[in-house]
Amino acid sequence: VLAIVFTIGAFTLPDLLIGIAGDKRQQEIGRSLPDILDQITISVEAGLGFDAALGQVASRVDGPLPEELDHTLQDIKVGMSRSQAFDALNRRTDVAELRQFVLAFQQAEKLGVPIAHPFFVSVASDILSIILAIPKSVSTGEPSTRTRIFVGFMSRWT
């Protein structure tokens, strides 16, 4: 009986530990997103392009989100489109807050909103925090609804 319990534990414990580590990483990415967006905003306002600002943040800040941004930039450098690279970022991280920003970014890029414009980046982080705070009674909670609100707002200001 003890051998059976030990065998079952040996098979389930690694999955449990990996799941806990993954959840912790996702929470850390979600917590660091506002600070990272602020640093990207500062870099863009200082004159860097959007990709250069991502690279700057990825090289100077420690943590899982800057590592993922660096991975995304590497994907772009090897020939992936921005949209594909950011889709891959969403699949790797599976963090709701980051997914909202990436969807807004992709929609803005499709509509021709200048991504490297300092106003876009600074307002993007402010509006994203407001959108994420909208109660589900006001919004359906679907990313497309929130993204439409964000892109609609951004298209009027550029």
N, C-alpha and C positions, 0 to 999 in steps of 0.2 A: 504494500500500500504506500509506503514511504517513497519507494522508487517511482511509482506512478505520479505522486504529487510533485516530486522533484523534477521529473521529466516534463510534466505540464508547465511547471514554473520556469524551467529552462527555455521552453519555447515561447512563452507569453511575456516574460520579463523584458527581453530586449525590445519587443514591439511597444510595450508600455513605456519604457524609458525613452525611446525615440519619439514617441508621441508627445510626451511631456516636454522634451527638449524643443520639438517643433512648435508647440503651443507657446512656449516661452519666447522663442525667436519671433513668432508672429506678433506677440504683444509688444516686444521691444521695437519692432519695425513700426507698428502703429503709434507708439509713444514718441518715437524720434521723428516722425514725418513732419510735424509743424516746425521743428527746429531746422530740419534739412531744407524745407521750403523757404524759410527765412534766409538761410545762407545762400541758397540759389538766387533769391531775390536780390540780396546784397551784391552778389557777383555779377548779375545781369545789369543792375544799376551802375556798377563800376565799369561797364562797357564790354563784358564778355558775352559771347553768344550763348545760346541755351546749352548746347552740347559741351562747350568749354566750361560753363558754370557747373554742369553735372560732374565733369571730370575734376574740377577744382575741389568740389565738395567730397567726391569719392576718394581723392588722394589725401585730404587733410583731416577727415573725420573718421573715427573708428566706430565700428558697429555693423550689424547685419545690413541695414539699409544702404549705407555707402558701398558696401561690398556688392550688393545687388545692382546698384547704379553703375558701378564699374563694370560688372558683367554685362549690363545692358549696353554700355558704350562699346565694349569689345564686340558684342554682336553687331552693332551698327558698323564698326570699322571693318568687319569681315564681310560685309555686303548685305546684311539684313536691312530691310526698310525700318524706319523708326517705328512705324505701326507694329510690324512683326516683332521687333525687339521689345517694345513695351507690352505686347501681348504675352511674350515669353516671361517678362518680369511678373506680370499678373499670375501666370500659371505657377511660377516658382514660389511666389510669396503667399498668395491667397490671403491677402489682408484687405478688408473692406475699404478702409480709408484710402489706401494706396490705389485700389481699383477705381475708386471714384475719381481721384486725381488723374489717373491714366486715361480713363474714359473721357473726361473733360478735355484733357490735352489732345487726344486723338480727334475729338469732334472739332475743337478749335482749329487744329491743323487742316482738317478736311474743308472747313469753311473759310480758310485763308486768314485767320486771325494771326497776326505776327507773334510767334511764340517767344522770340528773343526780345520783344518789346518789354521794357521794365514794368510798364503799367500792367501788362498781362500777368506777369509772374507775381507781382505784389498783390494785385486784386484777386488773382486765382487762389492764393492761399487764404485770403480773407473770406472770399465768397464760399470757398469749399468748406471752411469751418462753419459758416452759417448754414449751408445746405445740409451738412451732416447733423446739425442740431435740430433740423426741422422734424417735429414729431410725426410719427407714422399716420396720425389722424389727418394731418395736412397733406402729406405726401404718401403715395402708395408704397414708398420705400424701395421702389425699383430704381436701379442705377440710371436707366434711360430717362426717367422723369426728372431726377435730380440733375442729370447731365444737361438735359434740355433747358432747365432753369439757368444753369451756369452759362451755357453757351449763348443763350438768348441775352443774358445780361452782358456778357463779354462782347458780343457782336454790336451792341449799341454803344459801347464805350471806346471802340477802336476805329 
